[in-house]
Amino acid sequence: MKDNLLHIDGPRLWASLTEMAKIGATAGGGVRRLALTEEDRRGRELFATWCREAGMSVWTDEVGNLFARRAGTDANAAPVMMGSHLDTQPEGGRFDGVYGVLAALEVVRALNDADIVTDKPIEICSWTNEEGARFTPAMLGSAVFAGAMTLDDALARTDAEGVTLGAALDACGARGTRPVQGVAVDSYFEAHIEQGPILEANGTTIGVVTGGQAIRWFDVTVTGVAAHAGTTPMRYRKDAFFGAAQMALEIERVMARYAPLGLVTIGQIQVANSSRNTIAANLTFTVDLRHPDDAQIDAMERDLRAVCASAAAARGLGAQIQHCWTSPATPFDAACVGLVAEAVEALGYPNERIVSGAGHDAIHLARYCPTAMVFIPCVDGLSHNEAEDALPEDVTAGTNVLLNAVAARAGARVPQAANAEADA
Ligand SMILES: [Zn+2]
């Protein structure tokens, strides 16, 4: 198929997105389709119906991941997978997740229209509970599939009302019998809105996603001496708050060395036994470090520790840094990213390489099989918001990229042409 670029039917995909957005539609123009609720059940059913109409077989696995399969000519080949999620945030939008699922369906419809067969089967998966809004953690279905979480652990998770995931699966009719783990996969491709402002700001249509960034979380505890706010002269004080404030500004200054890829956030500050007329003696703040490169985040951690130690020493304070959690960098597969890049170039869309700032099912899949993602811009960079929006031409462009990358990976051909080649 090298010289034959394939194209999807943009208006058909848009119509499907519009139809799906009616399920759980909110007054504010968004969607509320929480995992394994009645709305989710209706969304799954509509998607399954469309897949069957496209000639696909449909099933769910033990954790409710919803699969649809288009057969390939090689009965022994592992499938090329596409997917994302149909669940939303409580006040979610019309594109987060559902775009990747319906783009995948449109890829299959377009292959059908063009009478194209593939050597490898093509499967679509809508992963259970990606958003983490009803059950924690987020990306639960893909985590179990990829072996990052056990099935039993997932089934025992409860929502705010104490309903287990297992019970919710049954209530939703989503619990299947196919094993969720140990499934052979050739590769995984996910299309998604960027959920940030970068593509739009740069005027690019497609983000060729190179991977997910590393994340490290710390608690920094600053220790001073509690004393009376009215009787203690300033030069005698060991004030944990002003020490922490100095650390915070120093951290921001030092981390600028790692811009634009390096990110630092202090999201929580807590003063123990705080009182307005007592000098703060025991303060803890959180630090969230992110970078797509593990070596760079190592360096960021060293800088964080050095900055806190020197600011504490200068003020006679104690500073303790506790590491809480790490998620390593997840580079995507070079060959799959290459197929996405080739498709984008051949189609002629303005594009750039981009790192996934948010968590996605693809991050779990990338630790399991060769994986790539395609990003399209979202209006004003907004997501997890009822106003979330994407332009029809971008929706079409991203799906054309997905189509051509997946077709290449799956060994797409028009049967007659293949026969003619074999005869020659
Ligand atoms: Zn999503």
Residues whose N, C-alpha, C, O or C-beta is under 5 A from the ligand:
A	BS01	ZN	D96 G97
